[in-house]
């Protein structure tokens, strides 16, 4: 059986469509244009997408279809080459000038998920591919690359925010932490410790360090 290379629509008569035929190639971006009321949405949503959804639901068991309800066949003679379909909700009310196709249609979150799973991430600073290391691999790299050097392992607490952070320092002290780095300077955590509340601060707690540090 020859594989279909396009979606072929014959005799579409949904809403404003007047018995039209069209061919939409697979593996390409197709844009449907026309005047308002010419039937763009009728073709894309109410004909092609509706028929794809109807065929998908027909693959379910009769028991499952009882809960989903039936879908009427769109007014079209025949559609061939139709794969499983996904439709993004059509929105025309967003007037934010910074909106893009991704944010207006709310596909942006799906694209982020797709690229996070299927794409390759590269560092904007070095251009190198970003990879995931196991905890064991991280420890081995530290021991190998920093052998004989002072090592501090820090956990970030505050990033460029104002405040005196007296309660934060006291909380860390009660939990048994001894040292902290404030704005790049290593300090011992003491009772009543605080910083200038009107300046932005970067605060990191020392969770471990090498014996020589």
N, C-alpha and C positions, 0 to 999 in steps of 0.2 A: 504494500500500500504506500503510495507516494505521500511524503510528509507535506503538510500545508505550510506555505511560506508567508501567508497573509491571512487576515480576517476578511472574509467576503460577505458583504451584506446585500441581500436581494429584496427589493420591494418593501422598503421600510415606510410605514404609513403612520407612525406614532405622532400624535399632536400635529405640528405644522409640516411634517415631512410628507411629501407628495410622491409616494411610490418610487423612492430613490434607490439606486444601487451604488455601492462604493467598495473600494479595495484599500485595506489598511495593512501595510507590510509589517511583518514581525521584526523584532530586534532593532527597532528604530523609534525615534521620537516623532510623533505625528501631532500636528496642531490643527484643530478645527476652527476656522474663522468664518465670520459672516455677520450680517446685520442683526440687531436685536430682534428676536422673534423668528429668526430664520430656521431654527431647529437644531442648533449646535448641541444644547443639553439633551434634547430629545434623542439625538443620535447616540451621544456618548453615554449618558446615564440611563435613559428610559428604554433604550433599544439594546445596545451592546452589553452594558453592565447588567441590566435586568435579565437578559437571556442567559448570561453567564451564571448569575446567582440561581436562576430557576433550574438550570441543568445541574448545578452543584447540589442543590437541595434534593433533586430527584435521585441522587446516588444514595441518600439516606434510606434507612428502613422505613416501612410504613408506620411503625410505632413512633419513630423520631419525627416524622413529618406531621404527625398529629399535634405535636407540641409547637412546631415551627409554623404551621399553617401553610397553605398552598400559595404559590405565586402564579399570577396569570401570565400567559405567554404574550410577549409584546406583539403588536400588529406588524408582522414582517413575514415575508414569504419563506426566507431561509437565511441562516447564518452559518458559515463553515469556517474552519480554522480557528475556532474560539477556544482559548486556553482558560484555566481558572483565573478569575478576575478579582481585582481589588479596586475599590473606589474611594477617593479622598473626598470628604465632604466639601461641597461647593459653598463658598462664603463670599459675600459681596459687601458686607457692612463695615469692614475694618478700614478706617480712614487714616490710620497711623502712617505718616510719610516714611517711616523707617521700616515698615513692613515689607517683607519679600514674599516670593511665592512659597517659600518654605514655612514662614511663620503664619502667613494668612491662611494657608490650607492645613496648618498644623502637622505637616509631614516632617518638619525639622527634627522632632524627637525620634521619629522612626529612622531618619537618615543617620542621626548620630549613633543609634543602636546598630544599624547596618555597618557603618564604617568602623565602629568599635570592635565588632566581631569579625568582619570580613576584610577590613583594610589593614594597611601597615602604617604605623605611626612613626614619625620622624621628629627628632628634636629640632625646634626652631633655632636653638642656640648653636648646636654643633653639626646639624645635618645628619647625624647618625640615627640608624633605626633604633627605636625604643623596644627593649625586650624585657620580659618578666623573669626575674631570678627567684629561685627558692631561697628559703632562709639559710639553708646549709651553704648554698653557693655564695650568698652575701658574706657569710662569716669567713669562708675560705678566701674570698677576694680581699677582705680586710686584713686577714692574717698574712696574706702573701704580699699585698701591695704596700702595707704599712708596718712591716716587720721592724721592730726596734724603735718605732716612733711613738710619740704620745698620741693616744686615741681617746677622744671623748664622743660618746654616743648621746645625742640630744633629742629631746622630744619638744616640738613647738607648742607653745601655750597661747601666745599673743602675737599677731602680725599687724604691725603699723596701726595701733589703736591707742587712744589716750586713756589715762586713768592712773590712779596711784597703786592699784593692785595689792594693797595690804592684805586683803583676805586671801588672795591667790597665793602669795608668799607664805602666809601662815598655814594654809592648807597643805602646801608642799612640805613644809617643815614638819607638820604633824604626821605626814605619811612616811617620814623617814628620809627624805631627800636632803642631801647636804649642800649641793652646789647648784648654781643657776647662772645662765648667761643672759645679761641684760644689755641690749644694744651693742652686742659684740664683746662685752667685757665679762669675764668670769668672776663670779662672786660667791661668797659663802652665805647661805640662807640663815638669817638671824631673826630673833623675835622682834616684832614691830617694824620689820623692813618695809619700805615703800619707795616709790619713785615719783618724779614730777608728774602730777595729774594732768597738766596742760600740754604735755609733749607726747608725740607718737612714740611707741616703744615696740621693740621686738624682744620677746621673752621666751627662753628655752630652758627646760630643766635638764640637768645632767642625770641620765638614768644609769649610765655605766661609764667606766673609763679603764684604761690599761694601767697595770701596776706602776709603771714609770711616770704616769701623768700626775 
